[in-house]
């Protein structure tokens, strides 16, 4: 089993079993406070649920990326993933909102990550094993939601932007998985989701970049099926 690849896939969910890989994990990186990174562009006109102050330019950016995000029901493309140890993997992903996604890692990695709308399975194709997690207890539930309202429905801790990206930082809290930070980068010109980073409660980052995106192709529904009989716990 590729332990580091599996660790990255599980951290992508924010659902790493306590102690399962701790002996091989690097020391957590010190993360800057997201609120101190936020530059004020103009007068404050709104506050997020967490009390972060936003100006009109930031609100306009949130509304644009929210509208575009909600208009994308299906997406097929390639992904590049960087694990907490700096290891790099890549592959193809298929998304059908709400709730369904498949990350298929290129060989030699045997890993697949599949969500059927309610559960997420991290599979090892070689060993025919899988770990099951409830989608509702992972940060991916936010990315796979049917509709989102970044300003009103999420716990935004920072919004900042430049000529290339609009960056939105959200805290996701779960009684089971703890508190995770989700940092999403959207294109400033096309409003498309380009990258996200999930930081787990211990400070470990898993970053996924997506590219060669196709929003017109309809993925085969069978791609999101979890076989609970073939793969054993």
TORFINU-86732 format. One line per 4 residues: number of its first residue (from 1); their letters; for each residue x negated, y, z of N, C-alpha, C. Coordinates in nm, 2 decimals, padded with zeros to 4 digits. Example, Ala and Ser with C-alpha at 12.3 -4.5 7.8 and 13.67 -1.06 7.14 Angstrom:
1> AS> -01.32,-00.57,00.78,-01.23,-00.45,00.78,-01.32,-00.33,00.78 ~ -01.28,-00.22,00.71,-01.37,-00.11,00.71,-01.29,00.00,00.79
end
This chain:
1> XXXX> -00.08,-00.12,00.00,00.00,00.00,00.00,-00.09,00.12,00.00 ~ -00.06,00.22,-00.09,-00.13,00.35,-00.09,-00.07,00.43,00.03 ~ -00.14,00.43,00.14,-00.09,00.49,00.26,-00.08,00.64,00.25 ~ -00.18,00.70,00.18,-00.18,00.85,00.17,-00.07,00.90,00.08
5> XXXX> -00.04,00.82,-00.03,00.07,00.86,-00.12,00.20,00.84,-00.05 ~ 00.22,00.73,00.02,00.34,00.71,00.10,00.36,00.82,00.20 ~ 00.25,00.86,00.27,00.26,00.96,00.37,00.31,01.09,00.31 ~ 00.25,01.13,00.19,00.30,01.25,00.12,00.44,01.24,00.08
9> XXXX> 00.49,01.13,00.04,00.63,01.11,00.00,00.72,01.13,00.12 ~ 00.68,01.07,00.23,00.76,01.08,00.35,00.76,01.22,00.41 ~ 00.64,01.29,00.40,00.64,01.43,00.45,00.72,01.52,00.36 ~ 00.73,01.48,00.23,00.82,01.55,00.14,00.96,01.55,00.19
13> XXXX> 01.00,01.45,00.26,01.13,01.44,00.32,01.14,01.51,00.46 ~ 01.02,01.54,00.52,01.03,01.58,00.66,01.07,01.48,00.75 ~ 01.04,01.35,00.72,01.10,01.24,00.80,00.99,01.14,00.84 ~ 00.87,01.18,00.86,00.76,01.09,00.89,00.79,01.03,01.03
17> XXXX> 00.79,00.89,01.04,00.81,00.82,01.17,00.70,00.86,01.26 ~ 00.73,00.89,01.39,00.64,00.93,01.49,00.52,00.83,01.50 ~ 00.40,00.88,01.48,00.28,00.80,01.50,00.25,00.71,01.39 ~ 00.33,00.70,01.29,00.31,00.60,01.18,00.18,00.62,01.11
21> XXXX> 00.15,00.74,01.09,00.03,00.77,01.01,-00.06,00.87,01.08 ~ -00.04,00.90,01.21,-00.11,01.01,01.27,-00.26,00.98,01.28 ~ -00.30,00.86,01.29,-00.44,00.83,01.30,-00.52,00.87,01.17 ~ -00.45,00.88,01.06,-00.52,00.92,00.93,-00.49,01.06,00.89
25> XXXX> -00.41,01.13,00.96,-00.38,01.27,00.92,-00.48,01.37,00.96 ~ -00.51,01.47,00.87,-00.60,01.57,00.91,-00.55,01.67,01.01 ~ -00.63,01.75,01.07,-00.58,01.85,01.16,-00.49,01.95,01.10 ~ -00.39,01.99,01.16,-00.30,02.09,01.10,-00.37,02.22,01.07
29> XXXX> -00.32,02.28,00.96,-00.38,02.41,00.92,-00.30,02.52,01.00 ~ -00.37,02.62,01.03,-00.31,02.74,01.09,-00.23,02.81,00.99 ~ -00.10,02.83,01.01,-00.01,02.89,00.91,00.01,03.04,00.96 ~ 00.00,03.13,00.87,00.03,03.27,00.90,00.18,03.29,00.93
33> XXXX> 00.21,03.38,01.01,00.35,03.41,01.04,00.42,03.46,00.92 ~ 00.52,03.40,00.87,00.59,03.44,00.75,00.64,03.58,00.75 ~ 00.69,03.62,00.87,00.76,03.75,00.88,00.65,03.86,00.86 ~ 00.53,03.84,00.91,00.43,03.94,00.89,00.38,03.96,00.75
37> XXXX> 00.41,03.86,00.66,00.37,03.87,00.52,00.46,03.95,00.44 ~ 00.58,03.97,00.50,00.69,04.04,00.42,00.66,04.19,00.41 ~ 00.65,04.24,00.29,00.62,04.38,00.27,00.76,04.45,00.25 ~ 00.77,04.56,00.31,00.89,04.64,00.30,00.89,04.73,00.17
41> XXXX> 00.99,04.71,00.09,00.99,04.79,-00.04,01.08,04.91,-00.03 ~ 01.17,04.92,00.06,01.26,05.03,00.07,01.34,05.02,00.20 ~ 01.45,05.10,00.21,01.53,05.10,00.33,01.60,04.97,00.36 ~ 01.61,04.93,00.48,01.68,04.80,00.52,01.83,04.82,00.49
45> XXXX> 01.88,04.72,00.42,02.03,04.72,00.39,02.10,04.60,00.44 ~ 02.02,04.49,00.49,02.08,04.37,00.54,01.98,04.30,00.62 ~ 02.04,04.20,00.70,01.95,04.12,00.79,02.00,03.97,00.76 ~ 01.90,03.88,00.77,01.93,03.74,00.75,01.98,03.69,00.89
49> XXXX> 02.02,03.56,00.89,02.07,03.50,01.01,01.96,03.49,01.12 ~ 01.83,03.49,01.08,01.72,03.49,01.17,01.68,03.63,01.21 ~ 01.74,03.73,01.16,01.71,03.87,01.20,01.61,03.94,01.11 ~ 01.56,03.87,01.00,01.47,03.93,00.91,01.54,04.04,00.83
53> XXXX> 01.47,04.16,00.82,01.53,04.27,00.75,01.50,04.27,00.60 ~ 01.60,04.30,00.52,01.58,04.29,00.37,01.62,04.43,00.31 ~ 01.55,04.46,00.21,01.58,04.58,00.13,01.66,04.54,00.01 ~ 01.71,04.64,-00.07,01.80,04.61,-00.18,01.73,04.53,-00.29
57> XXXX> 01.60,04.55,-00.31,01.52,04.48,-00.41,01.51,04.33,-00.37 ~ 01.49,04.30,-00.25,01.49,04.16,-00.20,01.62,04.10,-00.21 ~ 01.73,04.17,-00.18,01.86,04.11,-00.19,01.90,04.08,-00.34 ~ 01.86,04.17,-00.43,01.88,04.15,-00.57,01.81,04.03,-00.62
61> XXXX> 01.69,04.01,-00.57,01.61,03.89,-00.61,01.68,03.76,-00.56 ~ 01.72,03.76,-00.43,01.79,03.65,-00.38,01.92,03.62,-00.46 ~ 01.99,03.72,-00.49,02.12,03.69,-00.57,02.09,03.63,-00.71 ~ 01.98,03.68,-00.77,01.95,03.63,-00.90,01.90,03.48,-00.90
65> XXXX> 01.81,03.45,-00.81,01.76,03.31,-00.80,01.87,03.22,-00.75 ~ 01.96,03.27,-00.66,02.07,03.18,-00.62,02.17,03.15,-00.73 ~ 02.20,03.25,-00.81,02.29,03.23,-00.92,02.23,03.13,-01.02 ~ 02.10,03.15,-01.05,02.04,03.06,-01.15,02.03,02.92,-01.09
69> XXXX> 01.99,02.90,-00.96,01.98,02.77,-00.90,02.12,02.70,-00.90 ~ 02.22,02.77,-00.87,02.36,02.71,-00.87,02.41,02.67,-01.00 ~ 02.35,02.73,-01.11,02.40,02.70,-01.24,02.33,02.58,-01.30 ~ 02.23,02.53,-01.23,02.15,02.41,-01.28,02.20,02.29,-01.21
73> XXXX> 02.28,02.21,-01.28,02.34,02.09,-01.22,02.24,01.97,-01.24 ~ 02.18,01.96,-01.35,02.08,01.85,-01.38,01.95,01.91,-01.42 ~ 01.85,01.83,-01.39,01.71,01.88,-01.43,01.62,01.76,-01.44 ~ 01.54,01.76,-01.55,01.44,01.65,-01.57,01.31,01.72,-01.60
77> XXXX> 01.20,01.67,-01.55,01.08,01.73,-01.57,00.96,01.65,-01.51 ~ 00.85,01.72,-01.51,00.73,01.66,-01.45,00.69,01.73,-01.32 ~ 00.63,01.65,-01.23,00.59,01.71,-01.10,00.44,01.68,-01.07 ~ 00.39,01.77,-00.99,00.25,01.76,-00.94,00.26,01.78,-00.79
81> XXXX> 00.21,01.68,-00.71,00.22,01.69,-00.57,00.09,01.69,-00.50 ~ 00.07,01.78,-00.40,-00.05,01.78,-00.32,-00.01,01.75,-00.18 ~ -00.07,01.64,-00.13,-00.04,01.59,00.01,-00.12,01.67,00.11 ~ -00.09,01.65,00.24,-00.15,01.72,00.35,-00.30,01.70,00.36
85> XXXX> -00.36,01.59,00.30,-00.50,01.57,00.30,-00.57,01.62,00.17 ~ -00.49,01.69,00.08,-00.55,01.74,-00.04,-00.54,01.64,-00.16 ~ -00.49,01.52,-00.13,-00.47,01.42,-00.24,-00.37,01.47,-00.34 ~ -00.39,01.44,-00.47,-00.30,01.48,-00.58,-00.24,01.36,-00.65
89> XXXX> -00.11,01.37,-00.67,-00.03,01.27,-00.74,00.06,01.34,-00.84 ~ 00.11,01.27,-00.94,00.20,01.34,-01.03,00.30,01.23,-01.09 ~ 00.39,01.28,-01.16,00.49,01.18,-01.22,00.61,01.26,-01.28 ~ 00.72,01.19,-01.29,00.84,01.24,-01.35,00.95,01.25,-01.25
93> XXXX> 01.03,01.35,-01.25,01.15,01.36,-01.16,01.28,01.38,-01.24 ~ 01.38,01.33,-01.18,01.52,01.34,-01.24,01.61,01.39,-01.12 ~ 01.69,01.50,-01.15,01.77,01.55,-01.05,01.92,01.57,-01.10 ~ 02.01,01.53,-01.02,02.15,01.55,-01.06,02.22,01.60,-00.93
97> XXXX> 02.25,01.73,-00.92,02.31,01.78,-00.80,02.46,01.76,-00.81 ~ 02.53,01.73,-00.69,02.47,01.73,-00.56,02.41,01.60,-00.52 ~ 02.29,01.61,-00.45,02.24,01.50,-00.37,02.15,01.40,-00.44 ~ 02.14,01.40,-00.57,02.07,01.29,-00.63,01.94,01.33,-00.69
101> XXXX> 01.83,01.26,-00.67,01.70,01.29,-00.72,01.62,01.16,-00.73 ~ 01.53,01.16,-00.82,01.43,01.05,-00.83,01.29,01.10,-00.86 ~ 01.19,01.07,-00.78,01.06,01.11,-00.81,00.98,00.97,-00.84 ~ 00.94,00.96,-00.96,00.87,00.84,-01.00,00.72,00.87,-01.02
105> XXXX> 00.64,00.82,-00.93,00.49,00.85,-00.94,00.42,00.77,-01.04 ~ 00.33,00.83,-01.11,00.25,00.76,-01.21,00.16,00.66,-01.15 ~ 00.13,00.55,-01.22,00.03,00.46,-01.18,-00.10,00.52,-01.16 ~ -00.18,00.48,-01.07,-00.17,00.35,-01.00,-00.08,00.35,-00.87
109> XXXX> -00.02,00.47,-00.84,00.07,00.47,-00.73,00.19,00.39,-00.75 ~ 00.24,00.30,-00.65,00.36,00.22,-00.67,00.48,00.28,-00.61 ~ 00.47,00.41,-00.57,00.58,00.48,-00.50,00.69,00.54,-00.58 ~ 00.81,00.52,-00.54,00.93,00.59,-00.59,01.01,00.65,-00.48
113> XXXX> 01.06,00.76,-00.50,01.15,00.83,-00.40,01.28,00.85,-00.47 ~ 01.39,00.79,-00.41,01.52,00.79,-00.47,01.63,00.84,-00.37 ~ 01.71,00.93,-00.41,01.82,00.97,-00.33,01.95,00.95,-00.41 ~ 02.05,00.88,-00.34,02.17,00.85,-00.41,02.29,00.94,-00.37
117> XXXX> 02.25,01.05,-00.30,02.36,01.14,-00.26,02.38,01.14,-00.11 ~ 02.35,01.03,-00.04,02.37,01.02,00.10,02.25,00.96,00.17 ~ 02.17,00.87,00.11,02.05,00.82,00.16,01.93,00.84,00.07 ~ 01.81,00.84,00.13,01.69,00.85,00.05,01.60,00.73,00.08
121> XXXX> 01.55,00.67,-00.03,01.47,00.55,-00.01,01.33,00.59,-00.07 ~ 01.22,00.55,00.01,01.09,00.56,-00.03,01.04,00.42,-00.06 ~ 01.03,00.38,-00.19,01.00,00.25,-00.23,00.86,00.22,-00.27 ~ 00.82,00.10,-00.24,00.69,00.05,-00.30,00.72,-00.06,-00.40
125> XXXX> 00.70,-00.03,-00.53,00.74,-00.12,-00.63,00.66,-00.25,-00.62 ~ 00.53,-00.24,-00.58,00.44,-00.35,-00.58,00.48,-00.45,-00.47 ~ 00.51,-00.40,-00.35,00.54,-00.48,-00.24,00.69,-00.51,-00.22 ~ 00.77,-00.44,-00.30,00.92,-00.45,-00.30,00.97,-00.42,-00.16
129> XXXX> 00.92,-00.31,-00.10,00.97,-00.26,00.03,01.02,-00.12,00.01 ~ 01.10,-00.08,00.11,01.14,00.06,00.11,01.18,00.11,00.25 ~ 01.16,00.24,00.28,01.21,00.30,00.40,01.33,00.39,00.37 ~ 01.43,00.38,00.45,01.55,00.45,00.43,01.57,00.57,00.53
133> XXXX> 01.61,00.69,00.47,01.64,00.80,00.56,01.77,00.87,00.52 ~ 01.85,00.92,00.61,01.97,00.99,00.57,01.93,01.13,00.50 ~ 01.99,01.16,00.39,01.96,01.28,00.32,01.99,01.40,00.41 ~ 02.09,01.39,00.49,02.13,01.51,00.57,02.03,01.55,00.67
137> XXXX> 01.93,01.46,00.70,01.83,01.48,00.80,01.69,01.52,00.74 ~ 01.69,01.55,00.61,01.57,01.59,00.55,01.58,01.73,00.48 ~ 01.47,01.80,00.47,01.48,01.93,00.40,01.52,01.92,00.25 ~ 01.52,01.81,00.19,01.56,01.79,00.05,01.71,01.82,00.04
141> XXXX> 01.78,01.80,00.15,01.93,01.83,00.14,01.96,01.97,00.09 ~ 01.87,02.06,00.13,01.89,02.20,00.09,01.87,02.22,-00.06 ~ 01.76,02.16,-00.12,01.73,02.17,-00.26,01.84,02.09,-00.34 ~ 01.90,01.99,-00.29,02.00,01.91,-00.36,02.15,01.95,-00.33
145> XXXX> 02.17,02.05,-00.26,02.31,02.09,-00.23,02.38,02.13,-00.35 ~ 02.51,02.11,-00.35,02.60,02.14,-00.46,02.59,02.29,-00.49 ~ 02.61,02.37,-00.39,02.60,02.52,-00.41,02.52,02.57,-00.28 ~ 02.44,02.68,-00.31,02.37,02.74,-00.20,02.39,02.89,-00.20
149> XXXX> 02.39,02.95,-00.09,02.39,03.09,-00.08,02.27,03.13,00.01 ~ 02.16,03.17,-00.05,02.03,03.19,00.02,02.04,03.29,00.13 ~ 02.12,03.39,00.10,02.13,03.50,00.20,02.22,03.47,00.32 ~ 02.33,03.39,00.30,02.43,03.37,00.40,02.42,03.23,00.47
153> XXXX> 02.38,03.13,00.39,02.39,03.00,00.44,02.26,02.94,00.49 ~ 02.15,03.01,00.48,02.02,02.96,00.52,01.95,03.04,00.62 ~ 01.86,02.98,00.69,01.79,03.05,00.80,01.66,03.11,00.74 ~ 01.67,03.22,00.66,01.55,03.28,00.59,01.47,03.35,00.70
157> XXXX> 01.34,03.32,00.69,01.24,03.39,00.78,01.15,03.49,00.70 ~ 01.15,03.48,00.57,01.08,03.58,00.49,01.12,03.58,00.34 ~ 01.11,03.69,00.28,01.13,03.71,00.14,01.02,03.80,00.09 ~ 00.94,03.76,00.00,00.84,03.85,-00.06,00.82,03.82,-00.21
161> XXXX> 00.77,03.91,-00.28,00.77,03.90,-00.43,00.66,03.98,-00.49 ~ 00.62,03.94,-00.61,00.52,04.01,-00.69,00.57,04.00,-00.84 ~ 00.48,04.03,-00.93,00.52,04.03,-01.07,00.55,03.89,-01.12 ~ 00.50,03.78,-01.05,00.51,03.65,-01.10,00.62,03.57,-01.03
165> XXXX> 00.63,03.58,-00.89,00.71,03.50,-00.81,00.80,03.57,-00.71 ~ 00.91,03.51,-00.69,00.99,03.55,-00.57,00.98,03.43,-00.47 ~ 00.93,03.46,-00.35,00.90,03.36,-00.25,01.00,03.37,-00.14 ~ 01.07,03.26,-00.11,01.17,03.25,00.00,01.13,03.15,00.10
169> XXXX> 01.12,03.19,00.22,01.08,03.09,00.33,01.20,03.07,00.42 ~ 01.23,02.94,00.44,01.35,02.90,00.52,01.30,02.80,00.63 ~ 01.36,02.81,00.74,01.35,02.71,00.85,01.46,02.62,00.85 ~ 01.43,02.49,00.84,01.53,02.38,00.84,01.52,02.31,00.98
173> XXXX> 01.63,02.30,01.05,01.63,02.24,01.18,01.72,02.12,01.18 ~ 01.66,02.01,01.24,01.74,01.88,01.25,01.71,01.82,01.39 ~ 01.81,01.77,01.45,01.79,01.70,01.58,01.70,01.58,01.57 ~ 01.71,01.52,01.46,01.63,01.40,01.44,01.49,01.43,01.39
177> XXXX> 01.47,01.51,01.29,01.34,01.54,01.23,01.27,01.66,01.28 ~ 01.34,01.74,01.36,01.27,01.86,01.42,01.28,01.98,01.32 ~ 01.20,02.08,01.34,01.20,02.20,01.26,01.10,02.20,01.15 ~ 01.14,02.22,01.03,01.05,02.22,00.91,01.06,02.36,00.84
181> XXXX> 00.95,02.40,00.78,00.96,02.52,00.70,00.96,02.48,00.55 ~ 01.05,02.54,00.48,01.06,02.52,00.34,01.03,02.65,00.26 ~ 00.92,02.65,00.19,00.88,02.77,00.11,00.90,02.74,-00.04 ~ 00.99,02.82,-00.10,01.03,02.80,-00.24,00.98,02.92,-00.32
185> XXXX> 00.92,02.89,-00.44,00.87,02.99,-00.53,00.95,02.98,-00.66 ~ 01.02,03.10,-00.69,01.10,03.11,-00.81,01.02,03.20,-00.91 ~ 01.04,03.18,-01.03,00.98,03.27,-01.13,01.05,03.41,-01.13 ~ 00.97,03.51,-01.12,01.02,03.65,-01.11,01.10,03.69,-01.24
189> XXXX> 01.06,03.63,-01.35,01.13,03.67,-01.48,01.24,03.57,-01.52 ~ 01.22,03.44,-01.50,01.32,03.35,-01.54,01.41,03.29,-01.43 ~ 01.37,03.32,-01.30,01.45,03.28,-01.18,01.44,03.13,-01.16 ~ 01.36,03.06,-01.24,01.36,02.91,-01.22,01.27,02.87,-01.10
193> XXXX> 01.32,02.77,-01.03,01.24,02.71,-00.92,01.11,02.65,-00.98 ~ 00.99,02.70,-00.93,00.86,02.65,-00.98,00.79,02.56,-00.88 ~ 00.81,02.58,-00.75,00.73,02.51,-00.66,00.80,02.52,-00.52 ~ 00.78,02.41,-00.44,00.82,02.42,-00.30,00.72,02.35,-00.21
197> XXXX> 00.71,02.40,-00.09,00.62,02.34,00.01,00.70,02.32,00.14 ~ 00.69,02.19,00.18,00.75,02.15,00.31,00.65,02.14,00.42 ~ 00.66,02.21,00.52,00.57,02.21,00.64,00.64,02.14,00.75 ~ 00.58,02.03,00.80,00.65,01.95,00.90,00.62,02.01,01.04
201> XXXX> 00.69,01.96,01.15,00.67,02.02,01.28,00.53,02.02,01.33 ~ 00.44,01.93,01.28,00.30,01.93,01.32,00.22,02.03,01.23 ~ 00.27,02.09,01.13,00.20,02.19,01.05,00.14,02.13,00.93 ~ 00.18,02.00,00.89,00.12,01.94,00.77,00.21,01.98,00.65
205> XXXX> 00.14,02.02,00.54,00.20,02.07,00.42,00.21,01.96,00.31 ~ 00.32,01.95,00.24,00.33,01.88,00.11,00.39,01.97,00.01 ~ 00.31,02.00,-00.10,00.35,02.09,-00.20,00.39,02.02,-00.33 ~ 00.50,02.06,-00.39,00.54,02.00,-00.52,00.56,02.11,-00.62
209> XXXX> 00.49,02.10,-00.73,00.51,02.20,-00.84,00.58,02.12,-00.96 ~ 00.68,02.19,-01.02,00.75,02.12,-01.13,00.73,02.21,-01.26 ~ 00.73,02.13,-01.37,00.71,02.20,-01.50,00.76,02.11,-01.61 ~ 00.76,02.16,-01.74,00.82,02.10,-01.85,00.97,02.06,-01.82
213> XXXX> 01.04,02.16,-01.78,01.17,02.14,-01.73,01.28,02.13,-01.84 ~ 01.37,02.04,-01.83,01.48,02.02,-01.92,01.61,02.02,-01.84 ~ 01.70,02.12,-01.86,01.82,02.12,-01.79,01.94,02.08,-01.87 ~ 01.91,02.03,-01.99,02.02,01.98,-02.08,02.04,01.83,-02.08
217> XXXX> 01.93,01.76,-02.06,01.94,01.61,-02.06,02.01,01.56,-01.94 ~ 02.11,01.47,-01.97,02.18,01.41,-01.86,02.11,01.28,-01.81 ~ 02.06,01.28,-01.69,01.99,01.15,-01.64,02.09,01.04,-01.64 ~ 02.03,00.92,-01.66,02.11,00.79,-01.64,02.15,00.78,-01.49
221> XXXX> 02.28,00.76,-01.46,02.32,00.75,-01.32,02.25,00.63,-01.25 ~ 02.21,00.53,-01.32,02.14,00.42,-01.26,02.00,00.46,-01.20 ~ 01.95,00.57,-01.24,01.82,00.61,-01.18,01.83,00.65,-01.03 ~ 01.95,00.68,-00.99,01.97,00.72,-00.85,02.03,00.61,-00.76
225> XXXX> 02.03,00.49,-00.81,02.09,00.38,-00.74,01.99,00.32,-00.64 ~ 02.02,00.30,-00.52,01.94,00.24,-00.42,01.98,00.10,-00.40 ~ 01.89,00.00,-00.43,01.92,-00.14,-00.42,01.88,-00.18,-00.28 ~ 01.98,-00.20,-00.19,01.97,-00.23,-00.05,01.94,-00.39,-00.04
229> XXXX> 01.97,-00.46,-00.14,01.95,-00.61,-00.13,01.81,-00.66,-00.18 ~ 01.76,-00.59,-00.29,01.64,-00.64,-00.34,01.52,-00.59,-00.25 ~ 01.53,-00.47,-00.21,01.42,-00.42,-00.12,01.45,-00.44,00.02 ~ 01.36,-00.50,00.09,01.38,-00.53,00.23,01.31,-00.43,00.32
233> X> 01.36,-00.40,00.44,01.30,-00.31,00.53,01.17,-00.37,00.59
end
